[in-house]
Amino acid sequence: MDITTVTSYRAARTRADLALAPGEVVMAGGTWIMSEPQPHTTGFVDLTTLGWPDVEVTDEGLRIGATCTIARLLAWVEREAPAAWTSLALARPSADALLASFKIWNTATVGGNVCQAFAAGAMIAFLSTLDATALIWTPDGGERRIAVAELVIDNAATSLERGEVVRALDVPLAALASRVGLQKIALAELGRSGAVVTARVDPDGSSVFVVTAAVRRPRVLRFARVPGAGELRDAVASATDFYTDPLGSADWRRGVSVVLAERLRAGFVREAHEGAA
């Protein structure tokens, strides 16, 4: 796509370079921003030149740089991640849920997928399930943190103010050694997901189920244990922001989300029984 309104490009080298002039926007991989007209944008400020590390292991857990590409994250998870961090097995099916080819993975960034905030944002599902927080740089030189699940406030909308930049996504250590799963469905075989349900079960038996794609923002459901079928069904179905668009009706999305969640729940219960046998 020719973005005919853009007349300037700046490569950010320091945090001071992130001060935006009128009409400027920050850009990482650019796979979305270059895919359709941007009539109000006159300049790009490139984040990828800041040299942020892609992946860092810290005392608190895992830090994913906002400019880390999806391909780089997958490569690290599959070749370098600690074996005990079983929750990272969710990265591959989450990436596979993206309506994008593997070629796009080499350019599209984890932070970009989060900041785009589409209801079917696969990295949003992945990070919300692992209780990740976003580290945000504010224009005044400060920073703030917010859960990824709370950063997204609507389909294609976040709580970011103009001039705020997501620096990194932090996954806490406590969420990295869990059992995880993902179930998804779309009306078309290669279409955008109409509903995605992800889940994790922690070593202490507590569980988290997350509904995305079917609702306008992530719905995170927490339980002290793996819930019963009825309890989970009621929790999933009670969401008020299932929506209708050409890819599915709200009622269909509600119904299939319940089914997908039950598949995950039943799988966890079956694994527990097999482990105890």
C-alpha positions, -999 to +999 in steps of 0.1 A: +000+000+000+013+034-009+008+057+021+007+089+001+002+112+031+036+103+047+063+128+040+089+119+067+106+089+084+128+090+115+148+061+130+146+064+167+180+060+185+172+073+220+141+077+241+141+115+232+135+105+196+101+092+206+087+127+211+061+129+183+054+159+160+019+164+148+009+137+123+038+113+134+031+078+147+055+051+160+060+020+139+076-014+145+071-041+119+046-021+101+027-051+087-007-035+096+001+002+091+014-004+056-016-025+047-042+002+044-045+040+040-034+062+069-050+095+060-041+113+092-005+101+093+023+123+079+054+106+094+068+074+108+091+070+138+108+036+136+111+017+170+131-011+157+163+010+156+163+014+194+181-019+198+158-034+224+167-070+233+142-095+218+140-118+248+155-115+283+154-140+312+152-120+344+148-128+381+111-120+377+105-142+347+106-135+309+108-101+292+098-099+256+109-067+239+080-049+221+100-050+188+107-087+190+093-104+159+069-133+163+094-155+144+122-146+168+100-153+198+091-187+184+127-196+177+137-187+212+109-206+228+116-237+208+154-237+210+165-217+240+138-215+266+142-233+299+126-267+298+107-260+331+089-231+314+062-253+300+037-225+296+056-212+267+043-241+247+013-218+241+034-196+218+033-218+188-004-224+186-010-187+194+012-178+164-006-203+143-039-187+152-028-154+135-044-146+102-009-142+087+016-164+069+048-175+085+065-149+062+047-121+081+060-136+114+095-124+104+084-087+103+053-085+126+062-078+162+048-090+195+042-055+207+026-044+175+001-073+177-008-062+213-010-025+205-032-031+174-057-046+199-077-066+175-102-089+192-085-118+175-050-107+184-031-139+190-003-125+210-030-108+232-044-143+239-010-157+246+002-130+270-032-126+288-032-163+296+003-160+311-007-128+332+018-107+313+021-070+320+031-042+295+059-018+305+049+015+290+071+045+285+052+078+291+060+110+272+072+128+304+101+103+308+083+080+333+068+046+329+038+027+340+027-010+340-006-025+331-018-061+325-020-069+288-056-080+293-064-046+307-044-026+282-069-037+255-102-018+261-121-026+230-117-041+195-088-021+180-085+002+210-061+004+240-057+027+270-025+041+255-023+079+254-007+097+225+031+095+229+030+064+251+051+035+238+051-001+249+087-010+258+083-046+268+059-074+278+068-092+311+057-127+319+059-135+356+078-165+368+048-179+386+030-183+353+058-201+334+056-236+348+020-244+341+000-267+318-016-247+289-039-252+260-056-234+231-088-241+212-100-220+183-127-219+156-134-199+124-163-200+100-138-204+071-109-228+071-084-201+066-104-172+080-099-150+110-107-168+143-143-163+154-135-175+189-102-184+207-101-199+242-068-204+260-061-217+295-035-226+320-034-247+351-008-238+377+011-263+399-011-253+429-042-264+409-056-230+402-066-222+367-071-194+342-094-195+311-092-166+286-117-159+259-106-137+229-117-132+193-153-138+203-154-108+226-144-072+221-116-074+248-100-103+266-122-120+292-100-135+319-117-161+342-099-173+373-107-203+394-091-217+426-091-251+408-101-265+375-138-257+375-167-280+369-184-281+335-214-261+346-193-235+365-171-229+335-200-228+311-218-201+331-186-180+335-179-181+298-215-175+287-220-145+311-197-122+291-217-092+278-195-082+248-198-111+224-202-093+191-216-098+156-197-091+124-194-109+089-173-136+105-199-147+131-229-137+151-227-129+188-249-160+197-226-183+177-195-169+193-210-174+227-220-209+220-187-220+205-167-203+232-185-225+258-177-256+237-140-247+233-136-239+270-151-273+279-127-291+255-098-275+274-113-282+308-120-318+299-084-322+287-069-309+319-091-332+340-082-362+318-044-354+321-048-351+359-065-385+361-039-401+339-011-386+360-027-400+392-032-435+377 
